[in-house]
């Protein structure tokens, strides 16, 4: 694994902006995202039903300068380590609800002695190259980006412990699942939701970790940034395409 520019920029205190991909599993999507100026891409396996063959093709065709993160469906070593072997720059895991779960996640993304990732070299993740395995282990452990999503009541109540786990780089607020967990699906102004988000942000920043979030509009991204988020995914391929198409069609009809 080469230098992870997102991890380096976050360590320098910068804001990084990317997007998510749920629908367009094409050989060009990574290059399109890179050319648009994104700092990272998140390929989603949780809600898409994608298999390793899908992410293999996505990761293989994503430009090296665009860090590619894979969101797996569960906090499972059997799901996480293959995506790293395929070349993912980072892993996102949904519904992390305890410090023990966060420690498992951190260990699954790192080789021994820091973790429990299985060792295989001369493969996609290291460019099919030779070299000293010990150097590769150190580089991979240093560069991998590990993202824990807090999006349940249990996760909020354990936010301080989750954020404090060594090896967790980003705590990502999953607002849709969190609002549903609180009995207010999609109601992001609900008092219980705003209190929960404030607690997660305070816990994450208090542990000197990075807050992450998904924003569907530039205005929403600005609110997350002002609240302290520094890793922001702007929308997803399906929503961005639909919104752009709708805006164009509406403009043409208005002209007519």
Short mmCIF file of the C-alpha atoms (twelve columns), coordinates in Angstrom:
data_MODEL
# 
_entry.id   MODEL 
# 
loop_
_atom_site.group_PDB 
_atom_site.id 
_atom_site.type_symbol 
_atom_site.label_atom_id 
_atom_site.label_alt_id 
_atom_site.label_comp_id 
_atom_site.label_asym_id 
_atom_site.label_seq_id 
_atom_site.Cartn_x 
_atom_site.Cartn_y 
_atom_site.Cartn_z 
_atom_site.pdbx_PDB_model_num 
ATOM 1   C CA . UNK A 1   0.000   0.000   0.000   1 
ATOM 2   C CA . UNK A 2   1.331   3.410   -0.969  1 
ATOM 3   C CA . UNK A 3   0.907   6.628   0.994   1 
ATOM 4   C CA . UNK A 4   -2.714  7.201   1.976   1 
ATOM 5   C CA . UNK A 5   -3.254  10.865  1.108   1 
ATOM 6   C CA . UNK A 6   -6.549  11.038  3.002   1 
ATOM 7   C CA . UNK A 7   -4.973  9.769   6.198   1 
ATOM 8   C CA . UNK A 8   -2.037  12.181  5.788   1 
ATOM 9   C CA . UNK A 9   -4.318  15.158  5.178   1 
ATOM 10  C CA . UNK A 10  -6.571  14.305  8.113   1 
ATOM 11  C CA . UNK A 11  -3.496  14.085  10.342  1 
ATOM 12  C CA . UNK A 12  -2.566  17.571  9.140   1 
ATOM 13  C CA . UNK A 13  -5.968  18.885  10.225  1 
ATOM 14  C CA . UNK A 14  -7.407  19.305  6.740   1 
ATOM 15  C CA . UNK A 15  -10.943 18.831  5.428   1 
ATOM 16  C CA . UNK A 16  -11.282 15.976  2.932   1 
ATOM 17  C CA . UNK A 17  -14.233 15.590  0.592   1 
ATOM 18  C CA . UNK A 18  -15.329 12.543  -1.325  1 
ATOM 19  C CA . UNK A 19  -18.408 10.635  -2.393  1 
ATOM 20  C CA . UNK A 20  -20.062 7.228   -2.193  1 
ATOM 21  C CA . UNK A 21  -20.883 4.700   -4.906  1 
ATOM 22  C CA . UNK A 22  -23.908 2.426   -4.631  1 
ATOM 23  C CA . UNK A 23  -25.133 1.844   -8.165  1 
ATOM 24  C CA . UNK A 24  -22.661 2.496   -10.981 1 
ATOM 25  C CA . UNK A 25  -20.160 -0.349  -10.624 1 
ATOM 26  C CA . UNK A 26  -18.421 0.553   -13.861 1 
ATOM 27  C CA . UNK A 27  -14.766 0.560   -14.871 1 
ATOM 28  C CA . UNK A 28  -14.895 4.335   -15.314 1 
ATOM 29  C CA . UNK A 29  -16.564 5.457   -12.104 1 
ATOM 30  C CA . UNK A 30  -13.346 5.804   -10.096 1 
ATOM 31  C CA . UNK A 31  -11.731 7.879   -12.832 1 
ATOM 32  C CA . UNK A 32  -14.822 10.064  -13.162 1 
ATOM 33  C CA . UNK A 33  -14.775 10.715  -9.421  1 
ATOM 34  C CA . UNK A 34  -11.055 11.440  -9.449  1 
ATOM 35  C CA . UNK A 35  -11.390 13.861  -12.374 1 
ATOM 36  C CA . UNK A 36  -14.210 15.645  -10.539 1 
ATOM 37  C CA . UNK A 37  -11.721 16.511  -7.795  1 
ATOM 38  C CA . UNK A 38  -12.809 14.165  -5.001  1 
ATOM 39  C CA . UNK A 39  -10.300 13.300  -2.297  1 
ATOM 40  C CA . UNK A 40  -11.671 9.772   -1.757  1 
ATOM 41  C CA . UNK A 41  -14.397 7.357   -2.774  1 
ATOM 42  C CA . UNK A 42  -16.392 4.925   -0.633  1 
ATOM 43  C CA . UNK A 43  -17.649 1.800   -2.408  1 
ATOM 44  C CA . UNK A 44  -20.652 0.420   -0.564  1 
ATOM 45  C CA . UNK A 45  -21.208 -3.310  -0.003  1 
ATOM 46  C CA . UNK A 46  -23.711 -2.910  2.839   1 
ATOM 47  C CA . UNK A 47  -26.749 -1.877  0.817   1 
ATOM 48  C CA . UNK A 48  -25.862 -3.055  -2.689  1 
ATOM 49  C CA . UNK A 49  -25.405 -6.801  -2.480  1 
ATOM 50  C CA . UNK A 50  -22.071 -6.401  -4.256  1 
ATOM 51  C CA . UNK A 51  -19.642 -9.289  -3.992  1 
ATOM 52  C CA . UNK A 52  -15.874 -9.336  -3.949  1 
ATOM 53  C CA . UNK A 53  -15.855 -9.681  -7.735  1 
ATOM 54  C CA . UNK A 54  -17.593 -6.316  -8.022  1 
ATOM 55  C CA . UNK A 55  -15.245 -4.522  -5.665  1 
ATOM 56  C CA . UNK A 56  -12.245 -6.265  -7.253  1 
ATOM 57  C CA . UNK A 57  -13.090 -4.570  -10.555 1 
ATOM 58  C CA . UNK A 58  -13.871 -1.236  -8.912  1 
ATOM 59  C CA . UNK A 59  -10.647 -1.179  -6.912  1 
ATOM 60  C CA . UNK A 60  -8.550  -2.318  -9.880  1 
ATOM 61  C CA . UNK A 61  -9.860  0.527   -12.066 1 
ATOM 62  C CA . UNK A 62  -9.752  3.303   -9.467  1 
ATOM 63  C CA . UNK A 63  -6.760  5.620   -10.017 1 
ATOM 64  C CA . UNK A 64  -3.986  5.098   -7.499  1 
ATOM 65  C CA . UNK A 65  -4.156  8.743   -6.487  1 
ATOM 66  C CA . UNK A 66  -7.778  8.338   -5.313  1 
ATOM 67  C CA . UNK A 67  -7.950  6.458   -1.990  1 
ATOM 68  C CA . UNK A 68  -10.753 3.907   -2.203  1 
ATOM 69  C CA . UNK A 69  -12.589 2.884   0.968   1 
ATOM 70  C CA . UNK A 70  -14.930 -0.104  1.084   1 
ATOM 71  C CA . UNK A 71  -17.897 -0.212  3.414   1 
ATOM 72  C CA . UNK A 72  -18.498 -3.849  4.234   1 
ATOM 73  C CA . UNK A 73  -21.812 -5.207  5.478   1 
ATOM 74  C CA . UNK A 74  -20.693 -6.237  8.970   1 
ATOM 75  C CA . UNK A 75  -17.780 -6.203  11.395  1 
ATOM 76  C CA . UNK A 76  -16.428 -9.546  10.231  1 
ATOM 77  C CA . UNK A 77  -12.814 -10.463 9.523   1 
ATOM 78  C CA . UNK A 78  -13.960 -12.654 6.617   1 
ATOM 79  C CA . UNK A 79  -15.553 -9.593  4.994   1 
ATOM 80  C CA . UNK A 80  -12.893 -7.021  5.846   1 
ATOM 81  C CA . UNK A 81  -9.526  -8.600  5.066   1 
ATOM 82  C CA . UNK A 82  -10.352 -9.649  1.475   1 
ATOM 83  C CA . UNK A 83  -11.200 -6.041  0.593   1 
ATOM 84  C CA . UNK A 84  -7.835  -4.901  1.898   1 
ATOM 85  C CA . UNK A 85  -6.113  -7.637  -0.101  1 
ATOM 86  C CA . UNK A 86  -7.953  -6.395  -3.194  1 
ATOM 87  C CA . UNK A 87  -6.420  -2.962  -2.678  1 
ATOM 88  C CA . UNK A 88  -8.812  -0.933  -0.545  1 
ATOM 89  C CA . UNK A 89  -7.127  2.010   1.169   1 
ATOM 90  C CA . UNK A 90  -9.530  1.825   4.066   1 
ATOM 91  C CA . UNK A 91  -12.495 0.028   5.570   1 
ATOM 92  C CA . UNK A 92  -15.776 1.391   6.893   1 
ATOM 93  C CA . UNK A 93  -17.907 -0.791  9.167   1 
ATOM 94  C CA . UNK A 94  -21.536 0.018   9.985   1 
ATOM 95  C CA . UNK A 95  -23.251 -0.090  13.380  1 
ATOM 96  C CA . UNK A 96  -20.228 -0.261  15.642  1 
ATOM 97  C CA . UNK A 97  -21.869 -0.342  19.047  1 
ATOM 98  C CA . UNK A 98  -19.156 -0.979  21.618  1 
ATOM 99  C CA . UNK A 99  -15.475 -0.610  22.389  1 
ATOM 100 C CA . UNK A 100 -15.022 -4.365  21.902  1 
ATOM 101 C CA . UNK A 101 -16.485 -4.104  18.409  1 
ATOM 102 C CA . UNK A 102 -14.201 -1.169  17.659  1 
ATOM 103 C CA . UNK A 103 -11.174 -3.123  18.870  1 
ATOM 104 C CA . UNK A 104 -12.166 -6.033  16.628  1 
ATOM 105 C CA . UNK A 105 -12.454 -3.678  13.670  1 
ATOM 106 C CA . UNK A 106 -9.057  -2.140  14.329  1 
ATOM 107 C CA . UNK A 107 -7.476  -5.586  14.612  1 
ATOM 108 C CA . UNK A 108 -9.084  -6.895  11.409  1 
ATOM 109 C CA . UNK A 109 -7.530  -4.052  9.399   1 
ATOM 110 C CA . UNK A 110 -3.969  -4.552  10.663  1 
ATOM 111 C CA . UNK A 111 -1.326  -7.251  10.468  1 
ATOM 112 C CA . UNK A 112 0.226   -8.771  13.609  1 
ATOM 113 C CA . UNK A 113 1.449   -7.779  16.083  1 
ATOM 114 C CA . UNK A 114 -1.039  -4.886  15.943  1 
ATOM 115 C CA . UNK A 115 -3.934  -6.933  14.608  1 
ATOM 116 C CA . UNK A 116 -5.257  -10.116 13.061  1 
ATOM 117 C CA . UNK A 117 -5.161  -9.449  9.316   1 
ATOM 118 C CA . UNK A 118 -4.042  -12.485 7.338   1 
ATOM 119 C CA . UNK A 119 -0.708  -12.081 5.565   1 
ATOM 120 C CA . UNK A 120 -0.374  -12.493 1.792   1 
ATOM 121 C CA . UNK A 121 2.036   -10.496 -0.327  1 
ATOM 122 C CA . UNK A 122 2.808   -9.973  -3.999  1 
ATOM 123 C CA . UNK A 123 -0.918  -9.408  -4.543  1 
ATOM 124 C CA . UNK A 124 -3.178  -6.525  -5.561  1 
ATOM 125 C CA . UNK A 125 -2.803  -4.605  -2.302  1 
ATOM 126 C CA . UNK A 126 0.980   -4.243  -2.721  1 
ATOM 127 C CA . UNK A 127 0.978   -3.842  -6.486  1 
ATOM 128 C CA . UNK A 128 1.990   -7.460  -7.137  1 
ATOM 129 C CA . UNK A 129 5.486   -6.431  -6.149  1 
ATOM 130 C CA . UNK A 130 8.357   -8.089  -4.368  1 
ATOM 131 C CA . UNK A 131 10.094  -6.687  -1.332  1 
ATOM 132 C CA . UNK A 132 10.565  -7.256  2.362   1 
ATOM 133 C CA . UNK A 133 7.314   -8.484  3.966   1 
ATOM 134 C CA . UNK A 134 8.219   -6.739  7.226   1 
ATOM 135 C CA . UNK A 135 8.391   -3.400  5.395   1 
ATOM 136 C CA . UNK A 136 5.035   -4.112  3.777   1 
ATOM 137 C CA . UNK A 137 3.440   -4.938  7.108   1 
ATOM 138 C CA . UNK A 138 4.661   -1.707  8.652   1 
ATOM 139 C CA . UNK A 139 3.497   0.350   5.672   1 
ATOM 140 C CA . UNK A 140 0.062   -1.280  5.527   1 
ATOM 141 C CA . UNK A 141 -0.552  -0.847  9.249   1 
ATOM 142 C CA . UNK A 142 0.526   2.771   9.029   1 
ATOM 143 C CA . UNK A 143 -1.494  3.730   5.949   1 
ATOM 144 C CA . UNK A 144 -4.821  1.898   6.348   1 
ATOM 145 C CA . UNK A 145 -7.784  4.124   7.208   1 
ATOM 146 C CA . UNK A 146 -10.225 2.531   9.656   1 
ATOM 147 C CA . UNK A 147 -13.709 4.041   9.947   1 
ATOM 148 C CA . UNK A 148 -16.263 3.046   12.573  1 
ATOM 149 C CA . UNK A 149 -19.844 4.098   11.972  1 
ATOM 150 C CA . UNK A 150 -21.825 5.092   15.033  1 
ATOM 151 C CA . UNK A 151 -25.489 4.883   14.092  1 
ATOM 152 C CA . UNK A 152 -27.379 3.191   16.918  1 
ATOM 153 C CA . UNK A 153 -28.407 4.067   20.455  1 
ATOM 154 C CA . UNK A 154 -25.805 1.581   21.711  1 
ATOM 155 C CA . UNK A 155 -23.108 3.259   19.656  1 
ATOM 156 C CA . UNK A 156 -23.992 6.692   20.992  1 
ATOM 157 C CA . UNK A 157 -23.901 5.453   24.573  1 
ATOM 158 C CA . UNK A 158 -20.451 3.950   23.948  1 
ATOM 159 C CA . UNK A 159 -19.182 6.811   21.775  1 
ATOM 160 C CA . UNK A 160 -16.443 7.868   24.172  1 
ATOM 161 C CA . UNK A 161 -15.090 4.317   24.435  1 
ATOM 162 C CA . UNK A 162 -15.337 3.659   20.687  1 
ATOM 163 C CA . UNK A 163 -13.514 6.864   19.780  1 
ATOM 164 C CA . UNK A 164 -10.747 6.095   22.276  1 
ATOM 165 C CA . UNK A 165 -9.854  2.731   20.714  1 
ATOM 166 C CA . UNK A 166 -6.373  2.763   19.206  1 
ATOM 167 C CA . UNK A 167 -6.555  2.092   15.482  1 
ATOM 168 C CA . UNK A 168 -9.919  3.773   14.910  1 
ATOM 169 C CA . UNK A 169 -9.153  6.782   12.722  1 
ATOM 170 C CA . UNK A 170 -12.615 8.132   11.936  1 
ATOM 171 C CA . UNK A 171 -15.966 7.941   13.717  1 
ATOM 172 C CA . UNK A 172 -18.592 8.369   11.020  1 
ATOM 173 C CA . UNK A 173 -22.094 9.452   12.013  1 
ATOM 174 C CA . UNK A 174 -24.675 7.336   10.195  1 
ATOM 175 C CA . UNK A 175 -27.549 9.775   10.395  1 
ATOM 176 C CA . UNK A 176 -30.268 7.720   8.723   1 
ATOM 177 C CA . UNK A 177 -29.765 4.610   10.825  1 
ATOM 178 C CA . UNK A 178 -29.216 6.694   13.942  1 
ATOM 179 C CA . UNK A 179 -32.452 8.586   13.460  1 
ATOM 180 C CA . UNK A 180 -34.278 5.281   12.910  1 
ATOM 181 C CA . UNK A 181 -32.688 3.808   16.026  1 
ATOM 182 C CA . UNK A 182 -34.022 6.775   17.986  1 
ATOM 183 C CA . UNK A 183 -37.525 6.292   16.624  1 
ATOM 184 C CA . UNK A 184 -37.370 9.357   14.395  1 
ATOM 185 C CA . UNK A 185 -36.369 8.085   10.930  1 
ATOM 186 C CA . UNK A 186 -35.198 10.928  8.727   1 
ATOM 187 C CA . UNK A 187 -36.128 13.591  11.292  1 
ATOM 188 C CA . UNK A 188 -32.755 15.228  11.663  1 
ATOM 189 C CA . UNK A 189 -34.050 18.165  13.687  1 
ATOM 190 C CA . UNK A 190 -35.528 15.894  16.361  1 
ATOM 191 C CA . UNK A 191 -34.104 16.827  19.754  1 
ATOM 192 C CA . UNK A 192 -33.024 13.291  20.618  1 
ATOM 193 C CA . UNK A 193 -31.176 13.020  17.313  1 
ATOM 194 C CA . UNK A 194 -29.362 16.335  17.656  1 
ATOM 195 C CA . UNK A 195 -28.323 15.487  21.221  1 
ATOM 196 C CA . UNK A 196 -26.996 12.104  20.066  1 
ATOM 197 C CA . UNK A 197 -25.001 13.661  17.228  1 
ATOM 198 C CA . UNK A 198 -23.558 16.284  19.559  1 
ATOM 199 C CA . UNK A 199 -22.426 13.550  21.942  1 
ATOM 200 C CA . UNK A 200 -20.753 11.540  19.178  1 
ATOM 201 C CA . UNK A 201 -18.964 14.605  17.828  1 
ATOM 202 C CA . UNK A 202 -17.798 15.680  21.282  1 
ATOM 203 C CA . UNK A 203 -16.570 12.169  22.094  1 
ATOM 204 C CA . UNK A 204 -14.708 11.855  18.809  1 
ATOM 205 C CA . UNK A 205 -13.020 15.219  18.996  1 
ATOM 206 C CA . UNK A 206 -12.249 14.642  22.672  1 
ATOM 207 C CA . UNK A 207 -10.348 11.496  21.687  1 
ATOM 208 C CA . UNK A 208 -8.478  13.471  18.993  1 
ATOM 209 C CA . UNK A 209 -10.116 11.433  16.246  1 
ATOM 210 C CA . UNK A 210 -11.818 12.590  13.050  1 
ATOM 211 C CA . UNK A 211 -15.575 13.009  12.664  1 
ATOM 212 C CA . UNK A 212 -17.035 11.761  9.377   1 
ATOM 213 C CA . UNK A 213 -20.465 12.284  7.841   1 
ATOM 214 C CA . UNK A 214 -22.561 11.962  4.694   1 
ATOM 215 C CA . UNK A 215 -24.058 15.130  3.223   1 
ATOM 216 C CA . UNK A 216 -26.630 15.187  0.442   1 
ATOM 217 C CA . UNK A 217 -26.324 18.916  -0.306  1 
ATOM 218 C CA . UNK A 218 -23.509 21.476  -0.129  1 
ATOM 219 C CA . UNK A 219 -25.462 23.264  2.607   1 
ATOM 220 C CA . UNK A 220 -25.652 20.096  4.670   1 
ATOM 221 C CA . UNK A 221 -21.928 19.548  4.140   1 
ATOM 222 C CA . UNK A 222 -21.320 23.050  5.459   1 
ATOM 223 C CA . UNK A 223 -23.302 22.300  8.596   1 
ATOM 224 C CA . UNK A 224 -21.330 19.122  9.227   1 
ATOM 225 C CA . UNK A 225 -18.079 20.992  8.660   1 
ATOM 226 C CA . UNK A 226 -19.105 23.734  11.064  1 
ATOM 227 C CA . UNK A 227 -20.004 21.048  13.624  1 
ATOM 228 C CA . UNK A 228 -16.494 19.613  13.410  1 
ATOM 229 C CA . UNK A 229 -16.578 16.956  10.669  1 
ATOM 230 C CA . UNK A 230 -13.434 16.759  8.547   1 
ATOM 231 C CA . UNK A 231 -14.200 13.706  6.392   1 
ATOM 232 C CA . UNK A 232 -17.358 14.379  4.403   1 
ATOM 233 C CA . UNK A 233 -18.853 12.166  1.716   1 
ATOM 234 C CA . UNK A 234 -20.929 14.309  -0.632  1 
ATOM 235 C CA . UNK A 235 -23.865 12.228  -1.789  1 
ATOM 236 C CA . UNK A 236 -23.803 9.023   -3.769  1 
ATOM 237 C CA . UNK A 237 -23.696 8.241   -7.458  1 
ATOM 238 C CA . UNK A 238 -27.403 7.450   -7.839  1 
ATOM 239 C CA . UNK A 239 -28.617 10.556  -6.001  1 
ATOM 240 C CA . UNK A 240 -26.154 12.903  -7.700  1 
ATOM 241 C CA . UNK A 241 -27.042 11.581  -11.139 1 
ATOM 242 C CA . UNK A 242 -30.765 11.786  -10.488 1 
ATOM 243 C CA . UNK A 243 -30.534 15.306  -9.061  1 
ATOM 244 C CA . UNK A 244 -28.425 16.562  -11.968 1 
ATOM 245 C CA . UNK A 245 -30.732 14.963  -14.535 1 
ATOM 246 C CA . UNK A 246 -33.830 16.358  -12.852 1 
ATOM 247 C CA . UNK A 247 -32.332 19.849  -12.683 1 
ATOM 248 C CA . UNK A 248 -31.409 19.764  -16.359 1 
ATOM 249 C CA . UNK A 249 -34.784 18.474  -17.477 1 
ATOM 250 C CA . UNK A 250 -36.616 21.018  -15.319 1 
ATOM 251 C CA . UNK A 251 -34.498 23.798  -16.808 1 
ATOM 252 C CA . UNK A 252 -35.261 22.675  -20.368 1 
ATOM 253 C CA . UNK A 253 -38.973 22.452  -19.633 1 
ATOM 254 C CA . UNK A 254 -38.899 25.910  -18.052 1 
ATOM 255 C CA . UNK A 255 -37.313 27.319  -21.204 1 
ATOM 256 C CA . UNK A 256 -40.068 25.765  -23.296 1 
# 
